[in-house]
Structures are given as structure tokens and as C-alpha cells.
Amino acid sequence: MKLHDVLTLPPIWPSELFGNIRKEWFFKFASNFHQSGFGLELRLTNDVKIDVSLLYQVNDNSLIKLAQSNSSGKLSPDILKHPLWSKILDFLNRCLNHRTEDWQAKISAIWLEFDALETTESIPIPGFFFNLGTNDCQIFLPSFLAECRYLGITIENTEALSKSILELITSFPDECYLRYVGLMLSRKDAGIRFCVSVPPDKLSAFLSASKINFPNNISSCFQLIAQLCKSTRFIVHTDLGGQVTDKVGIDIFFNPLSDVHKVFEELSQMGLCTPQKALAISKWCQPPHKIDINLSDFDHLPVSEINSFVFIHDVNHIKFVFSKSGEILGIKAYLWVGLHKIRRFSLKTPTKN
């Protein structure tokens, strides 16, 4: 089995969660690259819209190969139909080889996020999120925003906005840090999203200290779910430029010890998740299990280091979307599918970050 074939396995696509969504273009795109894993973004109400994300990392070489793919001459014509695709791949290559010192050390991975899987027949333009591997964004962020002009993204008062974000983060030293920066290219009016990691005991103070339109209060529903998830970290999302709205998303990450079934049962009782989806998500999560993989997909790793792989599909986190007043506007579940290599003499079960 090749790595991208994992995407097509029937247990990943139960009709109770995904209906009869079109997946052909997604499989075709994934077959062009080596990815580290992928995610499914699922609305918990009767809304059938589903988004998908693909993960590319520096440490397994998948991100480097993605960034260099435009110059390899091996890309599918289906990908190159849209002129922006070539520019996106060149942009990634520019970022990984940026003149600013330590840029490559700061970017540890990238998520490509595709909107509206169920309505798409051809390969769309994704947004993408840079996973930052360092807390130090003083140099990275201003030069990154300047680099976005290469993709035609311009934001008024960029310098002032980035300064505001930096000041907010640095006002919570050793506690809050910029976890992701997203380029929302798939939207009609592209913008930039900042995703800040915040510990639970600092969330209220962080929201109050911000000059951005964050909610003034957080509902008891959110607090209860965070407790059930045993979350030790939140991610606060806000958009700058493009389609800025008076709302904010806050991710709650699951602790490996949390009871997924109990969380979604509670969400269903609160009216925030349909009973059918609550039950289907609980069934969808599976413990790690071994899977046979063609090691040629990992030609950059010494075969002697690898004993086998385990295949995981699980819930990574849920996101609450709030209005400025604190009203819950929506909630989503983010499902994760990935492969983890087990090195020889170290057969520990991998855990979620």
C-alpha cells in the first residue's frame, strides 16, 4: 500500500458523517505528493459542508518535496490548470529558502486547507497554514507579511496590525505564542489569520487585553467542554485583512485521557451537535493499529530505523466560533488521520499533540 492510498480506505468515509461527498479530485491531488497526514473539518449541525486539510512537515521531508514540486516537471496537469497553483508552490519554496536568518527553523510544517469538498469536482485553490516551530516571531512575522505581497495579498496598515499582534503576545511572556499563520487564499477576498496558543487559565485575560474584536465573555458551555476534553491549551483565531468579521474561533484540543464519547454526548444534549453525528464520531475514532506501508514512500529514511507503522484516525480538536458578544455561532470537529512510524526497539503508542 502506498501512503496516499490510506486516504481511500472505506472506514475513513462513513456515510453517517460524510454522505456521498465527491472525493475524486482530493485523491488525485494527494497522489501527487507525500503527505504526513490529513484532517477533516466537520460541522456538527445538519450542515453538510466539509473541508479537508493535508499536512506536510519539514522533519519527514514532505514539505520540502511539496515546495520543490513546481520545478520538478512532474505535477499533474489538473493541478496546474489554475495559474495561482504554480505561484503558491514557488511561494512555499521562497519561504523555506528565505534570506531572513532561521526562517526554515521557524516553519516546521504547513497545512493545505481545501474548502467545500462536497461541491468540488476540480482541484481548487487552498488556503494554507504555517505551523511555527518557535515562540520567536519578532523577526519572522513582519517579513512574512511583506512576503505575502508575492501572492497578491495586501493588507492596509500591515505594520501596525503586526505590531499589535506582537505586543499582545509579548504581554504574556512564556505563556502565549503565535502557533500558526494562515493565508486564506480560498476565500473571495483573501486575508491572513493569526492563531495564538493560550493556556486555559490565561484565556480571559488574553481576550480582555486584545485590541481586536474578541468576545467579552465565554459561555459556560465552552468551559464545560474544555473541562471534559481535559485541554491544556487553546488556540485563538482572528483574521486580519480580507473578510474580517466580528467573530473569533477558539480551538479546544483533546487530551489523550479525555472521553471522546462523553464530550460529543454532552454537545448533543446542549443542542450543539446532532445525535447522529455525535454517535458516528465516537464510532469513527479508533485506537492506533498497525498497517502495511510501502517503504519506498519513505526513501529519505534509513529502512533499518523503521519497524512498522501505526494508522490513527481520531478527533484532534473542536472549535467554538463566537460573536463579539460571546454568542456561540457554530461549532466544528476536526478529525485527524495519520501514520506514525514505530522505530525499532521503541514500540510505544504515539500520542496526540
Summary of the structure (lengths in Angstrom):
residues: 353
radius of gyration: 20.0
end to end distance: 26.4
largest distance: 56.1
contacts: 1085
relative contact order: 0.14
helix: 36%
strand: 27%
